[in-house]
Amino acid sequence: MSHQVCLLLMVGVYVMGLMGAMAHTVCMMRLSFCDSNIINHYMCDIPPLLKLSCTSTSINELVVFIVVGVNVLGPSIIIFISYTLILSNISGIHSTEGRSKAFSTCSCHIIAVSLFFGASAFMYLTPSPTGSLDQDKVSTVFYTFVGPIMNPFIYSLRNKDVHIALRKTLKKRMLS
């Protein structure tokens, strides 16, 4: 990847983040909050804040849907296209070991990306009346903690030594 492409990707991420944050901030400023000021969540996130509003949040929900849709669908489409190209190149590898190693690397990344994007899409792209606060909390925990915590495990399972040690440990646990 060239420095120019890397710079464009970096600037794109910052611009998307800034635009999304500004859209949410401007929309939140038009709301009035007359209920409790206690957020029933473990972090200050947009859906729990919207539940505290005593005015209509339909515009805010539409903005959340659009911003998250762009932030989830855009990268997902780019990743899908990238993996289509990668898989077509992998199919051209003649050695079985090389193909297996490449598929192993790709599958780990796809699992990690799917955990993050799947949980965040489930959290933000579902209609608000159907989602309960408990479901929102579980979904938020999943994409903020579980995904990043699982990354080392997902990627370390590619290591043959870790794989062998895990098998031995599981066999010991099953026998005892």
KOLBANU-184341 format. One record per residue: z, x, y of N, C-alpha, C in turn; residue number from 1. Coordinates in steps of 0.001 Angstrom, whole numbers. Layout:
BEGIN
{site {Z, X, Y}, {Z, X, Y}, {Z, X, Y}, NUM}
...
! end
This chain:
BEGIN
{site {0, 849, -1169}, {0, 0, 0}, {0, 897, 1235}, 1}
{site {-837, 556, 2150}, {-935, 1372, 3356}, {236, 1054, 4298}, 2}
{site {462, 1960, 5252}, {1528, 1749, 6229}, {1246, 527, 7095}, 3}
{site {-38, 281, 7363}, {-425, -861, 8181}, {-76, -2182, 7487}, 4}
{site {-391, -2277, 6207}, {-83, -3494, 5449}, {1430, -3681, 5363}, 5}
{site {2156, -2593, 5119}, {3619, -2648, 5047}, {4196, -3124, 6385}, 6}
{site {3688, -2608, 7466}, {4150, -3001, 8797}, {3846, -4477, 9062}, 7}
{site {2644, -4924, 8685}, {2277, -6332, 8876}, {3192, -7253, 8068}, 8}
{site {3506, -6875, 6844}, {4404, -7686, 6025}, {5800, -7746, 6644}, 9}
{site {6274, -6615, 7128}, {7597, -6565, 7746}, {7630, -7433, 9004}, 10}
{site {6644, -7291, 9855}, {6587, -8090, 11087}, {6474, -9575, 10735}, 11}
{site {5678, -9898, 9734}, {5531, -11290, 9303}, {6845, -11900, 8859}, 12}
{site {7635, -11138, 8111}, {8936, -11627, 7654}, {9858, -11880, 8845}, 13}
{site {9901, -10946, 9785}, {10764, -11125, 10957}, {10302, -12297, 11815}, 14}
{site {8999, -12450, 11996}, {8481, -13556, 12809}, {8788, -14896, 12135}, 15}
{site {8582, -14970, 10816}, {8894, -16219, 10101}, {10378, -16549, 10196}, 16}
{site {11224, -15555, 10030}, {12661, -15779, 10125}, {13083, -16229, 11507}, 17}
{site {12550, -15575, 12530}, {12879, -15932, 13904}, {12390, -17334, 14244}, 18}
{site {11176, -17661, 13855}, {10634, -18994, 14139}, {11434, -20083, 13431}, 19}
{site {11802, -19833, 12166}, {12598, -20808, 11426}, {13962, -21006, 12058}, 20}
{site {14608, -19902, 12421}, {15933, -19992, 13042}, {15863, -20720, 14378}, 21}
{site {14854, -20431, 15164}, {14701, -21095, 16465}, {14438, -22591, 16291}, 22}
{site {13597, -22944, 15316}, {13303, -24361, 15077}, {14579, -25108, 14698}, 23}
{site {15383, -24527, 13819}, {16631, -25178, 13410}, {17619, -25245, 14573}, 24}
{site {17718, -24177, 15344}, {18660, -24146, 16466}, {18302, -25199, 17508}, 25}
{site {17037, -25281, 17869}, {16600, -26261, 18872}, {16846, -27680, 18366}, 26}
{site {16556, -27926, 17111}, {16770, -29274, 16567}, {18256, -29615, 16462}, 27}
{site {19087, -28636, 16149}, {20535, -28888, 16060}, {21126, -29195, 17430}, 28}
{site {20552, -28615, 18483}, {21086, -28817, 19827}, {20935, -30266, 20291}, 29}
{site {20001, -30999, 19751}, {19790, -32388, 20156}, {20726, -33360, 19440}, 30}
{site {21447, -32892, 18426}, {22350, -33757, 17668}, {23715, -33839, 18340}, 31}
{site {24391, -34947, 18093}, {25789, -35038, 18526}, {26646, -35176, 17274}, 32}
{site {27798, -34535, 17321}, {28697, -34502, 16182}, {29985, -35204, 16572}, 33}
{site {30242, -36354, 15945}, {31440, -37107, 16309}, {32397, -37247, 15138}, 34}
{site {32003, -36799, 13984}, {32885, -36871, 12815}, {33770, -35637, 12769}, 35}
{site {34319, -35419, 11622}, {35185, -34265, 11403}, {34418, -32973, 11668}, 36}
{site {35130, -31954, 12094}, {34477, -30671, 12326}, {34697, -29719, 11145}, 37}
{site {35070, -30287, 10008}, {35272, -29488, 8794}, {34020, -29604, 7934}, 38}
{site {33411, -28464, 7665}, {32199, -28432, 6856}, {32603, -28396, 5385}, 39}
{site {32165, -29385, 4632}, {32501, -29495, 3214}, {31532, -28632, 2407}, 40}
{site {31666, -27342, 2591}, {30783, -26383, 1916}, {31448, -25030, 2004}, 41}
{site {30947, -24063, 1260}, {31563, -22742, 1350}, {30899, -21857, 2385}, 42}
{site {29807, -22313, 2983}, {29184, -21570, 4075}, {28576, -22562, 5057}, 43}
{site {28365, -22109, 6265}, {27794, -22963, 7306}, {26285, -22996, 7111}, 44}
{site {25817, -24019, 6426}, {24404, -24150, 6116}, {23878, -25418, 6788}, 45}
{site {22591, -25585, 6853}, {21997, -26697, 7595}, {22314, -28065, 6980}, 46}
{site {22103, -28289, 5679}, {22395, -29629, 5135}, {23843, -30094, 5340}, 47}
{site {24860, -29250, 5122}, {26225, -29730, 5401}, {26462, -30029, 6885}, 48}
{site {25823, -29268, 7771}, {25943, -29557, 9207}, {25298, -30899, 9546}, 49}
{site {24161, -31185, 8925}, {23481, -32454, 9190}, {24335, -33632, 8743}, 50}
{site {25120, -33458, 7697}, {25978, -34540, 7213}, {27109, -34857, 8198}, 51}
{site {27438, -33928, 9084}, {28489, -34156, 10082}, {27975, -34893, 11315}, 52}
{site {26677, -34996, 11481}, {26106, -35601, 12679}, {26240, -37116, 12646}, 53}
{site {26481, -37698, 13816}, {26548, -39158, 13900}, {25258, -39732, 14501}, 54}
{site {24262, -38878, 14736}, {22960, -39352, 15201}, {21951, -39141, 14078}, 55}
{site {20781, -39677, 14257}, {19737, -39578, 13240}, {19327, -38115, 13024}, 56}
{site {19247, -37708, 11766}, {18876, -36335, 11440}, {17497, -36263, 10801}, 57}
{site {16715, -37326, 10923}, {15418, -37357, 10240}, {14481, -36255, 10744}, 58}
{site {14503, -35961, 12034}, {13654, -34886, 12563}, {14122, -33544, 12021}, 59}
{site {15441, -33348, 11987}, {15989, -32100, 11459}, {15624, -31921, 9989}, 60}
{site {15704, -33008, 9216}, {15359, -32938, 7801}, {13882, -32604, 7621}, 61}
{site {13036, -33151, 8491}, {11611, -32835, 8440}, {11379, -31357, 8770}, 62}
{site {12097, -30841, 9776}, {11973, -29425, 10149}, {12441, -28539, 8997}, 63}
{site {13556, -28905, 8358}, {14038, -28143, 7196}, {12970, -28136, 6116}, 64}
{site {12406, -29310, 5839}, {11385, -29419, 4797}, {10170, -28547, 5121}, 65}
{site {9727, -28548, 6362}, {8548, -27756, 6757}, {8861, -26262, 6717}, 66}
{site {9974, -25862, 7339}, {10308, -24430, 7405}, {10543, -23869, 6004}, 67}
{site {11332, -24570, 5211}, {11603, -24085, 3855}, {10336, -24159, 3011}, 68}
{site {9554, -25205, 3212}, {8289, -25305, 2477}, {7400, -24103, 2729}, 69}
{site {7288, -23712, 3990}, {6488, -22532, 4336}, {7123, -21265, 3763}, 70}
{site {8463, -21165, 3876}, {9155, -19956, 3413}, {9231, -19843, 1896}, 71}
{site {9107, -20938, 1186}, {9124, -20893, -277}, {7691, -20898, -821}, 72}
{site {6878, -21819, -329}, {5523, -21936, -875}, {4625, -20763, -492}, 73}
{site {4762, -20268, 734}, {3942, -19128, 1167}, {4129, -17915, 277}, 74}
{site {5357, -17411, 156}, {5572, -16259, -726}, {5269, -16565, -2191}, 75}
{site {5544, -17799, -2625}, {5261, -18153, -4025}, {3765, -18067, -4327}, 76}
{site {2959, -18540, -3401}, {1504, -18472, -3591}, {1040, -17016, -3594}, 77}
{site {1576, -16213, -2667}, {1217, -14791, -2621}, {1629, -14089, -3919}, 78}
{site {2833, -14389, -4405}, {3310, -13786, -5655}, {2456, -14242, -6823}, 79}
{site {2097, -15519, -6862}, {1253, -16040, -7939}, {-109, -15345, -7947}, 80}
{site {-712, -15195, -6777}, {-2006, -14507, -6693}, {-1861, -13049, -7116}, 81}
{site {-780, -12394, -6657}, {-545, -10996, -7027}, {-414, -10844, -8541}, 82}
{site {358, -11741, -9158}, {543, -11639, -10605}, {-710, -12002, -11384}, 83}
{site {-1527, -12858, -10847}, {-2819, -13135, -11482}, {-3655, -11855, -11506}, 84}
{site {-3689, -11151, -10381}, {-4431, -9884, -10318}, {-3795, -8817, -11216}, 85}
{site {-2462, -8758, -11216}, {-1760, -7771, -12055}, {-2028, -8048, -13524}, 86}
{site {-1930, -9316, -13931}, {-2156, -9655, -15340}, {-3595, -9383, -15765}, 87}
{site {-4534, -9592, -14854}, {-5926, -9270, -15209}, {-6098, -7765, -15382}, 88}
{site {-5368, -6964, -14583}, {-5422, -5503, -14751}, {-4688, -5057, -16006}, 89}
{site {-3587, -5703, -16325}, {-2824, -5351, -17527}, {-3650, -5616, -18780}, 90}
{site {-4406, -6687, -18762}, {-5223, -6997, -19942}, {-6264, -5915, -20208}, 91}
{site {-6568, -5105, -19195}, {-7518, -4010, -19367}, {-6898, -2736, -19924}, 92}
{site {-5550, -2700, -20042}, {-4881, -1521, -20598}, {-5118, -1502, -22110}, 93}
{site {-5568, -348, -22608}, {-5935, -263, -24019}, {-4734, -35, -24935}, 94}
{site {-3736, 715, -24493}, {-2604, 1004, -25372}, {-1637, -181, -25410}, 95}
{site {-1175, -496, -26604}, {-237, -1601, -26789}, {1079, -1305, -26088}, 96}
{site {1531, -53, -26140}, {2798, 329, -25509}, {2719, 178, -23991}, 97}
{site {1601, 584, -23408}, {1418, 471, -21960}, {1370, -979, -21525}, 98}
{site {658, -1802, -22307}, {574, -3231, -21999}, {1959, -3886, -22116}, 99}
{site {2697, -3513, -23151}, {4033, -4065, -23369}, {4978, -3688, -22231}, 100}
{site {4920, -2421, -21795}, {5781, -1960, -20707}, {5441, -2689, -19397}, 101}
{site {4165, -2876, -19141}, {3739, -3569, -17923}, {4170, -5035, -17956}, 102}
{site {4003, -5700, -19097}, {4430, -7092, -19224}, {5947, -7202, -19077}, 103}
{site {6678, -6238, -19598}, {8136, -6237, -19490}, {8566, -6166, -18030}, 104}
{site {7944, -5285, -17279}, {8269, -5157, -15859}, {7925, -6441, -15111}, 105}
{site {6757, -6989, -15383}, {6330, -8208, -14692}, {7233, -9387, -15038}, 106}
{site {7593, -9518, -16307}, {8413, -10659, -16703}, {9789, -10599, -16044}, 107}
{site {10365, -9407, -15912}, {11660, -9275, -15243}, {11566, -9714, -13787}, 108}
{site {10513, -9300, -13122}, {10349, -9671, -11719}, {10116, -11170, -11582}, 109}
{site {9312, -11730, -12456}, {9034, -13167, -12386}, {10319, -13971, -12604}, 110}
{site {11175, -13532, -13527}, {12445, -14224, -13760}, {13321, -14161, -12517}, 111}
{site {13447, -12974, -11922}, {14289, -12810, -10731}, {13765, -13645, -9562}, 112}
{site {12473, -13614, -9334}, {11869, -14379, -8238}, {12006, -15878, -8495}, 113}
{site {11809, -16295, -9739}, {11924, -17715, -10079}, {13340, -18229, -9875}, 114}
{site {14336, -17410, -10219}, {15730, -17811, -9986}, {15972, -18086, -8497}, 115}
{site {15519, -17168, -7657}, {15760, -17324, -6224}, {14960, -18476, -5631}, 116}
{site {13647, -18451, -5806}, {12804, -19470, -5187}, {13033, -20841, -5800}, 117}
{site {13278, -20893, -7103}, {13532, -22181, -7752}, {14789, -22843, -7228}, 118}
{site {15869, -22079, -7144}, {17136, -22640, -6653}, {17050, -23013, -5174}, 119}
{site {16402, -22178, -4371}, {16302, -22509, -2949}, {15374, -23703, -2722}, 120}
{site {14309, -23816, -3499}, {13433, -24987, -3378}, {14186, -26248, -3799}, 121}
{site {14954, -26152, -4880}, {15739, -27300, -5334}, {16752, -27711, -4273}, 122}
{site {17339, -26745, -3617}, {18369, -27022, -2606}, {17781, -27681, -1360}, 123}
{site {16692, -27156, -849}, {16199, -27583, 456}, {15024, -28545, 414}, 124}
{site {14302, -28612, -680}, {13108, -29457, -718}, {13335, -30786, -1423}, 125}
{site {14602, -31118, -1715}, {14904, -32424, -2277}, {15383, -33335, -1159}, 126}
{site {15093, -34625, -1267}, {15539, -35555, -217}, {17063, -35574, -126}, 127}
{site {17584, -35661, 1090}, {19033, -35573, 1299}, {19837, -36726, 708}, 128}
{site {19363, -37974, 706}, {20215, -39031, 160}, {20519, -38849, -1327}, 129}
{site {19607, -38238, -2077}, {19827, -38092, -3518}, {20723, -36913, -3848}, 130}
{site {20815, -35943, -2963}, {21612, -34761, -3251}, {23063, -34950, -2853}, 131}
{site {23961, -34708, -3786}, {25380, -34797, -3461}, {25844, -33453, -2918}, 132}
{site {26995, -33454, -2260}, {27531, -32198, -1723}, {27855, -31221, -2842}, 133}
{site {28368, -31730, -3964}, {28683, -30836, -5076}, {27416, -30194, -5640}, 134}
{site {26351, -30973, -5738}, {25075, -30443, -6216}, {24547, -29402, -5234}, 135}
{site {24692, -29655, -3947}, {24270, -28694, -2928}, {25060, -27398, -3045}, 136}
{site {26356, -27511, -3279}, {27195, -26319, -3408}, {26778, -25486, -4607}, 137}
{site {26547, -26134, -5739}, {26143, -25412, -6949}, {24795, -24739, -6730}, 138}
{site {23868, -25459, -6129}, {22549, -24894, -5875}, {22630, -23713, -4913}, 139}
{site {23450, -23836, -3879}, {23605, -22748, -2914}, {24238, -21530, -3570}, 140}
{site {25250, -21742, -4388}, {25872, -20628, -5108}, {24837, -19954, -5993}, 141}
{site {23987, -20759, -6606}, {22993, -20215, -7521}, {22026, -19289, -6806}, 142}
{site {21484, -19708, -5656}, {20490, -18838, -5010}, {21104, -17741, -4158}, 143}
{site {22385, -17881, -3750}, {22977, -16808, -2952}, {23732, -15782, -3787}, 144}
{site {24282, -16198, -4934}, {25081, -15277, -5744}, {24482, -14979, -7112}, 145}
{site {24142, -16018, -7855}, {23708, -15832, -9245}, {22436, -15001, -9321}, 146}
{site {21452, -15324, -8493}, {20198, -14545, -8507}, {20417, -13061, -8270}, 147}
{site {21064, -12694, -7154}, {21311, -11271, -6913}, {22205, -10607, -7968}, 148}
{site {23171, -11342, -8500}, {24031, -10769, -9538}, {23246, -10550, -10828}, 149}
{site {22309, -11442, -11119}, {21536, -11335, -12364}, {20469, -10243, -12304}, 150}
{site {20046, -9849, -11113}, {18992, -8838, -10989}, {19269, -7561, -11785}, 151}
{site {20448, -6941, -11647}, {20678, -5717, -12433}, {20598, -5966, -13942}, 152}
{site {21103, -7119, -14387}, {21050, -7430, -15815}, {19617, -7660, -16281}, 153}
{site {18860, -8399, -15484}, {17468, -8687, -15845}, {16673, -7396, -15955}, 154}
{site {16820, -6522, -14969}, {16041, -5293, -14971}, {16585, -4261, -15953}, 155}
{site {17899, -4265, -16227}, {18438, -3269, -17161}, {18100, -3606, -18608}, 156}
{site {17783, -4847, -18888}, {17405, -5195, -20263}, {16077, -4566, -20669}, 157}
{site {15330, -4064, -19712}, {14087, -3340, -20027}, {14393, -1969, -20610}, 158}
{site {15571, -1432, -20311}, {15969, -112, -20777}, {16306, -185, -22265}, 159}
{site {15664, 657, -23065}, {15865, 620, -24512}, {17312, 930, -24894}, 160}
{site {17941, 1881, -24216}, {19330, 2231, -24529}, {20268, 1052, -24268}, 161}
{site {20060, 357, -23163}, {20874, -816, -22845}, {20628, -1905, -23881}, 162}
{site {19388, -2062, -24266}, {19006, -3062, -25262}, {19711, -2797, -26589}, 163}
{site {19707, -1548, -27032}, {20360, -1170, -28293}, {21872, -1367, -28192}, 164}
{site {22486, -933, -27090}, {23929, -1096, -26892}, {24320, -2573, -26860}, 165}
{site {23513, -3400, -26233}, {23786, -4837, -26178}, {23727, -5439, -27578}, 166}
{site {22728, -5051, -28364}, {22620, -5535, -29747}, {23841, -5145, -30570}, 167}
{site {24263, -3875, -30457}, {25443, -3403, -31193}, {26688, -4187, -30782}, 168}
{site {26860, -4403, -29497}, {28033, -5142, -29011}, {28021, -6583, -29510}, 169}
{site {26861, -7203, -29466}, {26766, -8592, -29949}, {27033, -8673, -31440}, 170}
{site {26542, -7708, -32210}, {26793, -7694, -33654}, {28290, -7530, -33929}, 171}
{site {28960, -6625, -33186}, {30404, -6434, -33349}, {31161, -7714, -33037}, 172}
{site {30778, -8398, -31979}, {31450, -9630, -31562}, {31270, -10731, -32607}, 173}
{site {30082, -10779, -33191}, {29803, -11819, -34188}, {30532, -11551, -35489}, 174}
{site {30704, -10270, -35832}, {31364, -9920, -37084}, {32898, -10023, -36994}, 175}
{site {33441, -9902, -35800}, {34900, -9944, -35681}, {35442, -11305, -35374}, 176}
! end
